[in-house]
Amino acid sequence: MVEAIRAKPGELTADDVVDALDSGRRVLITVEVVGTEKQVALRRRGDVYYCDTPTTLHTHDTESGIRTCLESQGYVRSEGSED
């Protein structure tokens, strides 16, 4: 099994995440929830993208859907910003 990519919010771009998911890799984003570090697991199976948060499993049927989720939740940095 291919090792998952691990990152903190803002370390990757949406392109980085989508490219990894499309190539069969999982991406784990470490987020803080009420003072405790938790993992958001991102993966793709078939034509469906999954965003498994500590509280909810979101599914997205399109690449644009997962991109919107990643950006709105602050999991990725904006294209062109270098931190």
N, C-alpha and C positions, 0 to 999 in steps of 0.2 A: 504494500500500500504506500502511496506517495505521502510524504509528510506534509502536514498542513502548514500554511503560511500564518505566522503569528504577528500581530501588529497592535498598536494603540491607535485610538481615533486620530485621524489626520496624518498618519504616516504614509498612507497609500492614496493614490488617486482612484477614482471610479474605474478608469481604464485598467489600472493594475489589478483591481479586484475582479472585474468582469473577465479579463484575459485569463486570470488564474482559474476562475470558476469554469469558464468555457473549455479549459484544457484538462478538467477533471480534478483540480485541486480544491481543497477546502481552505477557507480563510477564517481565522479566529481573531476577533477583535476583542481586546480586554477593555472593559468599561467599568466605571465606578457606579454602583447602585447603593444608595443609602450608606455610603462609607465603606462598602465592601467591593472588592474586585470580582467581576463576573465576566463570563465569556459570551460573546455573540458569535454563533456558528453560522457561516455562510457556505452554501453549497448549491450545486446544480445536479438535478437528476432528470434526464430526458430534456424536455422543453420547459421545465419548471425550475425557477430559482427559489431557494429557501433561505429565509433570514430567521434563525432561531434565537430569540432573545431570552433573557432570564424570566420573562413573564408571558411571552406570546410567540407562536410560530407564525410568521408571515410567509405567504407564498406569492410569487409574481410570475405571470405567464409570459412576460416580455423582458427584453434587456432594458428597455426604457423604464419599466416598472421597478426593477432592482436598482437601477441608477438613481431614480427618484428617492427610493427608500434610503439608500446609502447616504445621499446628500442631505436629505431632510433630517436624518437622525444624527448627522455629524460624524459618521464613521469614516468618511474620506475627506481629503483636502481638495480644494478647488483646483481645477486644471490651471497650470501656470503659476500657482503660488508655491514658493520654495521656503519651507520653514526649517 
